[in-house]
Amino acid sequence: MDNVLNINNPHNQCTGCGACVIACPKKCINLQIDLESFFTPVINENICNSCGCCTQVCYKAFNIHKSDEGKQLEDCKVYSAIYRDTKELQSVSSGGVASELAKYCYQDDYDVIGVVMDPEKDYAEHIVANCISDLERMKSTKYVQSNIVNAFSKIRPNKKKLIIGLPCQIYGIRKYIQNVGIEEDFILVDLFCRGTSATNLFRKYRYYIKSQYGLGKLVNFNFRSKKIGWHKFSLVAHDKLGKEYSKTVYDDMFFSFYLKNTCFKECCYNCEFRHNRVFSDIRLGDFWGSKYFEHDEGVSLVSIYSKKGAEIWEKVSNTFIVEDNETLELKKSQRFNKFPIPEFRKDLLMALSSEESLESIHVRFGIDKMGFYKEKVK
């Protein structure tokens, strides 16, 4: 009988990162989509021998030992970076650092593990790049939950690896590679993260743009197109006949739900990795805020947390226009505070699992009237 993995960890603390699946020597844990439509580990108790490997990489373990683990957010060197190659700059979400790191490492025979998305699926997946076109597919931010487990099983032994993921995924990977003694083989890069949205939000959203805007099977999807600009980025989708859907971040239905923090995984609202601790070698994001407001082509925020991170950054930094920044600028650029949980969150997640239309849900829960940072909370 399969049961949702407990490992002394309340369900609302689980990030769905998949590290427990990777760490399990008996291979008795799987990631499945739960009733709230998030990835959740499921254990086959008939196979499990209670070895405890899963607990050593879990977010619960971090919460027990966090006083002496990881780097503090401000323990870093901070840079802004803009791709010198203007064509490449237009093709990426921000300043292009993740893309250049992936390209450099791929050419140096690393296994490069990053996120790609099939717009006909409800979630994204990590893959190991097998060709240059795979690196192209990894470009652009994805605002849906990703599954890293299959990709991790395909990495080559005795090869260097670059992994780009969310902070919770990178934490789990860091703990695992420390435990098995292969940490030196890895460069870990994570991203400033707002939160993981329910997969049912994207499922309903996909149906919404198809039905309301007459699109067929989707073949291309970009959450962060710069067709209008970096600050006023656009969500752009194309179907197999080339028909386009395009809305700015301020007009799009998906971002109306996402930027108001309405349906994140519960642990995201008070995520320690967002506002306090870092387990990556490099953390990347958009350099939002007043300092680079006039730069509408895209500016990356690069924060370096280890010697290994500094060394790989040095290898690629000459392809960017780079400026040193104080840590204070990092804190101005990103949001590190806790998000209050909307009082309607559970009802909203149920609605997203129902047959009710996204437009109706949008109105019924008052999301159409909410300001981005004025959540109705308990």
C-alpha positions, 0 to 999 in steps of 0.5 A: 500500500502506497502512502504519502511520505511522512518521515516525521515531516508535516505535509505542509513543509514538503517542498516537492523537490524530489531529493528524497526520491533521489536519495532513497537506496531502495527506490521505493519513493516516487513523486506524484501529483497530490490532491492540491496538484503539487508534487508530493513524495509517495512511499511504498512501505512494503519495500521501505526499510526505514534507513533514514536516507530520505530524512537527511535531505529533507526540508524538515532536516534543514528546519532542525539544523538551520542554525549552522547550515547554509550561507546567510543571504548577505554572505556573497559578492553581488554583481549586475550583468548584461549580455554583450551579445544583443541577439542573445540578450533578447532571447533570454528572460533577464541578463543571460547569465544562466544561459551563458553558464550552461553553454560554457559548461556544456562546451567543457563537457559538463553534464548540464541539467536545466529545466525545459517545458512542453506547453501541453504538460501541466509541469516542467521537467529537468533534462540533461542537455544532449545538444545545443538545441537542449540549451535553447529549450532551457532558456526563459523562466518557467513559472510551474513546478519541475520534476528533477528526478529523472534527469538526475538519474541520467547524469554520467559518473566521473563527469563534472555537473552543472545543475540549475534549479529552485532553492529547495531543489538545490538544498536537497541536491546539496545534502545528497551529494554531501552525504554520498561524497560527490560534492566536488563534481557539482556546481549548483546554481539556484534562482531567486524564487517567489513560489511554486504555483499549483499545476492545476493553475497552468492546466486551466490557464492552457485551456483558457487561452486555447478556448478564448483565443482560438489556439490549437495544440501549443508548441511554444510557450514563453513566460518572459518574452521581451517583445515589449520590454524587460520590465513589462515582459509578456507571456507569449504562446504559439500553436502548431499553425503559428497563431499567437497569444500575447499578453503583458505581465499586467494583463495576463490571467496566469500572472494575475493569480501568480503575482498575488500569491494565491495558490502556492505550495504551502511551504512557499509562503514562509520559505527559509530559502527565499529570504534567509539561507542559500545552499547554491554556489551561485544564485541568479535573478532579475536585478529589479529596482530603481538602480537599473530601471532605465535598462529595459533590455534585461539585467541579471543579478548575480550573487556568488556564495562559494569559491567554486561559484566565483571560479566559474563566474570568472570564466564567463564574466567577460561576455557581460557588461558587469558592475559590482554592487553592494549587498544592499542593492540585492535586498532592494531588488528581490522580495525576501519577506514572508507571504501571508497565506490567503484565507481562500487558498484551500477553496481556490485549490479545490476550484482549480481542480473542478470543472469551473472555468478560470475566468469564473474562479478569477472573479468569484475569489475577487482575484480580479480586484486584488492588488499584487501585494495586497493579499486578503489574509487570515 
